[in-house]
Amino acid sequence: MTPRTLPVERAAGPSAPLVAAIAFLTLVDLFAAQAIVSMLTSHYGVTPAEMGVAVNAATIGMAIASLAVALFSARLDRRLGIAASLLLLSVPTALLAFAPDLATFSALRVTQGLCMAVAFTLTLAWLGERAAAAASAGAFAAYVTGNVGSNLLGRLLAAGIADHFGVGTVFFTFAALNLCGAALAFAVVDPGRPAAAPGGGPAAPWAAVFAHLANPALVAAFLLGFSILFAFIGVFTYVNFVLVAPPLGLGMMALGTVYFVFAPSMLTTPLAGRIAARVGVRAAVLLGLAVAMAGALCLLSASLAMVLAGMTLVGLGTFFAQGVATGFVGRAATHDRSAASGLYLASYFAGGLVGASVLGQVFDRLGWSATVLGVCIALAAGMACAARLTLRARGAAGPQDGAIGSPAR
């Protein structure tokens, strides 16, 4: 019996620019508020740690929704799920303009996170189902590149609009972008659910979760994701207070332009899958995290040029490692990739929440140097996790380094 030929669309994978655009419009709300965190702190009359947690409260919703999608994604239509989530996202985004207090602001950010994570996780599942193994690394890298773009352009847009028109207009603008994302997803994503496994219907939702948690390589990847966003949030939330305070003393518009530090990451992140295929996943992740740690150390300088260089290196390293790790999860999961992606994202966003909370307290009580030390500890923990990123080739006796795109790995 000759094997069934894969459709051309699956072999080629989804268009990288469209994948990046969906990622951008899905995640543009997540980190843009960090660019105006100092303004929000003054507006609500709270401490940097309190505002840092509130701004990053979206990660609570994202962790919860990612786990829920991991459990029930087999029942969800991809196109309708992604488009409806982005449509609903526009509601809490617009309501943020009217949030009267920090509790309301935080609750709306959690709601935003719920909507963003459903779209995010379903899109990753769709990519894993639509792109063949040879194209999957490129598809996932394109999605992470869109994430990088949302960090750069979202922060620039938020800072510029807030400086000229006020904070409320920021949230109305991003609500309009959410609606554009819903329309694009509905037009681009093909409808349907993953095909049922041969010999029966879908397994019980928790069965896939337990199976993935029994895979040491996947658990290592989940913990790696936790470490990456812990460090990233710690840097790019609290560095804003360092940039606007003496001796740097940047204004709001100048603070917005600082986020061009993400521009190099838009060039390097698409290479993550290719480099991982050449040198192996472990080496690629270690490279990314080492670059991020070097950048974190630069943040201790009183020189603006050194701080900007440090921010650039942290962005380069964490986005690169995230691109490799995301592709690795799609390859390491031998079944129910949507559940594996959901678990990875739940751990990833939980790391962001813990990073905002823990490092916020460190920043308030011990200062910026101690915060940077906390970031470095998280990156070192990620390096330890990278050593466990191995795949077992079919028919092989021992584990192999999980090079993305390599056959049968």
C-alpha positions in Angstrom: 0.0 0.0 0.0 1.5 3.3 -1.1 1.6 6.1 1.5 -1.0 8.9 1.1 0.6 12.0 -0.5 0.4 15.1 1.7 -1.4 18.0 0.3 0.8 20.7 -1.1 -0.5 23.3 1.4 0.5 21.1 4.3 4.0 20.5 2.8 4.5 24.2 2.2 3.0 25.4 5.4 1.1 28.6 6.0 2.5 31.9 4.6 5.1 33.2 6.9 4.0 36.9 6.6 0.4 36.1 7.3 1.4 34.0 10.3 3.5 36.8 11.6 0.7 39.3 11.1 -1.8 37.1 13.1 0.8 36.9 15.9 1.3 40.6 15.9 -2.4 41.4 16.1 -3.0 38.7 18.7 -0.2 39.8 21.1 0.0 43.5 20.5 -1.9 44.2 23.8 0.2 42.0 26.0 3.4 44.1 26.3 2.4 47.5 25.0 1.1 48.6 28.4 4.6 48.1 29.7 5.7 51.2 27.7 3.3 53.4 29.7 3.7 51.7 33.0 5.3 54.8 34.6 2.3 56.9 33.5 -0.1 54.3 34.8 1.7 54.2 38.1 1.2 58.0 38.5 -2.4 57.8 37.3 -3.4 55.2 39.8 -1.1 56.5 42.6 0.4 53.1 43.3 3.9 51.6 43.7 6.0 50.3 40.7 5.5 46.7 42.0 1.7 47.0 42.2 1.5 48.5 38.8 3.9 46.0 37.4 1.8 43.1 38.6 -1.4 44.8 37.3 0.1 45.5 33.8 1.2 41.9 33.6 -2.0 40.5 35.1 -2.8 39.4 31.5 -0.4 36.6 32.0 -2.8 35.1 34.7 -5.6 34.9 32.1 -3.1 33.6 29.5 -1.9 30.8 31.7 -5.4 29.7 32.6 -6.7 29.8 29.1 -3.7 28.1 27.7 -4.3 25.2 30.0 -8.0 25.1 29.2 -7.3 25.1 25.5 -4.7 22.3 26.0 -7.5 20.2 27.5 -10.3 21.0 25.1 -8.8 22.2 21.9 -9.8 19.0 20.0 -13.4 20.2 20.2 -12.6 23.7 19.0 -12.9 24.9 15.4 -9.6 26.7 14.6 -10.8 29.6 12.5 -13.9 30.4 14.6 -12.0 30.0 17.8 -9.1 32.3 16.8 -11.4 34.9 15.2 -14.0 34.9 18.0 -11.3 35.3 20.7 -9.8 38.3 18.9 -13.2 39.8 18.4 -14.0 39.5 22.1 -10.5 40.8 23.0 -11.5 44.2 21.7 -14.1 44.6 24.5 -11.8 44.5 27.6 -9.2 46.4 25.6 -11.6 49.4 25.0 -12.9 49.2 28.6 -9.4 49.7 30.0 -9.8 53.4 29.0 -12.4 53.8 31.6 -11.0 51.6 34.4 -11.6 53.6 37.6 -9.1 51.8 39.9 -6.3 49.3 39.9 -8.5 46.4 40.7 -10.7 47.0 37.7 -7.7 47.6 35.5 -6.2 44.3 36.7 -9.4 42.4 36.1 -9.7 43.7 32.5 -6.1 42.7 31.9 -6.8 39.2 33.1 -9.8 39.1 30.7 -7.5 40.3 27.9 -5.2 37.4 28.7 -8.0 34.9 28.5 -8.9 36.0 25.0 -5.3 36.4 23.8 -4.3 32.9 25.0 -7.1 31.1 23.2 -6.2 32.7 20.0 -2.4 32.2 20.6 -2.7 28.5 21.5 -5.2 27.6 18.8 -2.9 29.3 16.2 0.1 27.3 17.4 -2.0 24.2 17.2 -3.1 25.1 13.7 0.5 25.7 12.6 1.5 22.3 14.0 -1.3 20.6 12.1 -0.9 22.5 8.8 2.9 22.7 8.4 4.8 19.6 7.6 7.9 18.8 9.8 10.3 20.4 7.3 8.3 23.7 7.4 7.2 23.7 11.0 10.3 25.4 12.4 9.9 28.3 9.9 6.2 28.6 10.7 6.8 28.7 14.4 9.7 31.2 13.9 7.4 33.4 11.9 4.9 33.4 14.7 7.5 34.3 17.3 8.8 37.0 14.9 5.2 38.5 14.9 5.5 38.4 18.7 8.7 40.4 18.5 7.0 42.9 16.2 4.1 43.3 18.6 6.7 44.1 21.3 8.4 46.7 19.2 5.6 48.4 17.3 3.1 48.0 20.1 5.3 49.8 22.6 6.2 52.5 20.2 2.5 53.0 19.3 1.5 53.0 23.0 4.1 55.5 24.1 3.5 57.9 21.1 -0.2 57.9 21.5 -0.1 58.3 25.3 2.3 61.2 24.9 0.1 63.1 22.4 -3.4 62.0 23.1 -3.5 60.4 26.6 -3.7 56.9 28.0 -7.4 56.3 27.1 -6.7 56.7 23.4 -4.1 54.0 23.6 -6.6 51.4 24.5 -9.1 52.5 21.9 -6.4 52.2 19.2 -5.5 48.7 20.4 -9.1 47.6 20.4 -9.3 48.5 16.7 -6.2 46.4 16.1 -7.9 43.5 17.8 -10.8 43.8 15.4 -8.3 43.8 12.5 -6.8 40.6 13.9 -10.2 38.9 14.0 -10.9 39.7 10.4 -7.5 38.5 9.3 -7.8 35.3 11.2 -11.2 34.6 9.7 -9.9 35.2 6.2 -6.6 33.2 6.5 -7.1 30.3 8.9 -8.8 27.4 7.3 -11.7 25.9 9.3 -11.8 22.6 11.0 -10.5 20.5 13.9 -7.7 18.1 14.1 -8.5 14.7 12.7 -9.3 12.0 15.3 -6.7 9.4 15.9 -7.2 6.2 14.0 -9.3 3.6 15.9 -11.5 6.0 17.9 -12.5 9.4 19.0 -10.5 11.9 21.1 -8.9 10.7 24.3 -10.1 12.1 27.7 -8.7 15.6 28.0 -6.5 14.9 31.0 -5.0 11.9 29.4 -2.9 14.0 26.9 -1.8 16.3 29.7 -0.6 13.4 31.9 1.2 11.8 28.9 3.0 15.1 28.1 4.0 15.6 31.8 5.5 12.1 31.8 7.9 13.2 29.0 11.0 14.6 30.6 12.0 16.6 27.5 8.6 18.3 27.4 8.7 19.1 31.1 12.1 20.6 30.6 10.7 22.7 27.8 7.8 23.9 29.9 10.2 24.9 32.7 12.4 26.6 30.1 9.5 28.7 28.9 8.7 29.7 32.5 12.3 30.9 33.0 12.3 32.8 29.7 9.3 35.0 30.4 10.2 35.4 34.1 13.5 37.0 32.9 11.9 38.9 30.1 9.1 40.4 32.2 11.6 41.3 34.9 13.7 43.3 32.5 11.1 45.0 30.3 8.7 45.9 33.1 11.0 47.5 35.6 13.7 48.9 33.3 11.1 51.5 32.4 11.4 53.0 35.9 15.2 53.1 35.5 15.0 54.8 32.2 12.7 57.6 33.3 14.5 58.2 36.7 17.8 60.1 37.1 20.5 59.8 35.8 18.9 58.7 32.5 15.7 60.8 32.9 14.0 59.9 29.5 10.7 61.5 28.6 7.7 59.5 27.4 8.3 59.9 23.7 12.0 59.1 24.1 11.1 56.1 26.1 8.9 54.9 23.2 11.9 55.1 20.8 14.0 53.0 23.2 12.0 50.0 22.1 13.7 49.9 18.8 16.0 47.6 20.8 13.6 44.9 19.6 14.3 45.6 15.9 17.4 43.3 15.7 15.3 40.4 17.1 13.0 40.7 14.1 15.9 39.7 12.0 17.4 37.0 14.1 14.3 35.2 15.4 13.3 33.8 12.0 16.7 32.1 11.9 16.1 30.3 15.2 14.7 27.1 13.6 17.5 27.0 10.9 20.2 27.5 13.5 18.7 24.9 15.8 18.5 22.4 12.9 22.2 23.0 12.3 23.7 23.0 15.9 20.9 21.3 17.8 18.2 22.6 20.2 20.3 22.5 23.3 23.2 24.5 21.8 20.8 27.0 20.3 18.9 27.6 23.5 22.1 27.9 25.5 23.4 30.4 22.9 20.2 32.5 23.2 20.2 32.5 27.0 23.9 33.3 27.2 23.3 36.4 25.0 20.4 37.4 27.3 22.5 37.0 30.4 25.3 39.2 28.9 22.7 41.8 28.1 21.3 41.6 31.7 24.7 42.5 33.1 24.9 45.5 30.8 21.7 46.8 32.4 23.7 47.6 35.6 25.5 50.4 33.8 24.7 54.1 34.3 25.3 54.7 30.6 22.2 54.9 28.4 24.2 53.4 25.5 25.1 50.4 27.7 21.5 50.0 29.0 20.2 50.1 25.5 22.8 47.5 24.4 21.7 45.3 27.3 18.0 45.6 26.4 18.9 44.7 22.8 20.8 41.6 23.9 18.1 40.5 26.3 15.5 40.8 23.6 17.7 38.9 21.1 18.5 36.1 23.4 15.1 35.5 25.0 13.2 35.7 21.7 15.7 33.4 20.0 15.4 30.9 22.8 11.6 31.2 22.8 11.5 30.5 19.0 13.6 27.4 19.4 11.7 26.1 22.5 8.3 26.6 20.8 9.4 24.6 17.7 10.9 22.0 20.0 7.6 21.4 21.8 5.8 20.9 18.5 8.4 18.3 17.6 8.7 16.6 20.9 5.0 16.0 21.3 4.3 12.7 19.6 0.5 13.2 19.8 -2.0 16.0 20.7 0.3 18.8 19.9 -2.3 21.4 20.8 -2.3 20.0 24.4 1.5 20.2 24.5 1.5 23.8 23.1 -1.2 24.7 25.7 0.9 23.3 28.6 4.0 25.1 27.3 2.2 28.4 27.1 0.5 27.9 30.5 4.0 27.5 32.0 5.5 30.3 29.9 2.8 32.9 31.0 2.9 31.7 34.6 6.6 32.6 34.5 5.7 36.1 33.4 3.2 36.5 36.3 5.7 35.2 38.9 8.5 37.3 37.4 6.3 40.5 37.6 5.4 39.7 41.2 8.6 38.5 42.6 10.9 40.9 40.8 8.6 43.7 41.5 9.0 43.2 45.2 12.7 42.8 44.7 12.8 46.1 42.8 10.8 48.0 45.4 12.7 46.7 48.4 16.3 46.0 47.1 16.6 48.1 43.9 17.6 47.5 40.3 20.8 45.6 40.9 19.1 42.9 42.9 16.4 42.7 40.2 19.0 42.1 37.5 20.5 39.4 39.8 17.1 37.7 39.9 16.9 37.9 36.1 20.3 36.2 35.8 19.2 33.4 38.2 16.2 32.8 36.0 18.3 32.6 32.9 20.7 30.2 34.6 17.8 28.0 35.5 16.7 28.0 31.9 20.2 26.9 30.9 19.9 23.9 33.2 16.5 23.0 31.6 18.1 23.2 28.1 20.3 20.3 29.0 17.2 18.1 29.1 15.9 19.0 25.6 16.4 15.7 23.9 14.2 13.6 21.6 14.2 9.9 21.1 14.4 8.9 17.5 12.1 6.1 16.4 13.9 2.8 16.6 16.9 4.4 18.4 18.2 3.1 21.7 19.1 6.4 23.3 18.1 10.0 23.3 19.3 12.5 20.7 19.6 16.2 20.7 16.3 17.6 19.4 17.4 19.4 16.2 14.3 21.0 14.8 13.4 19.8 11.3 15.6 16.7 11.5 13.8 13.6 10.3 12.4 11.2 12.8 13.6 13.3 15.8 
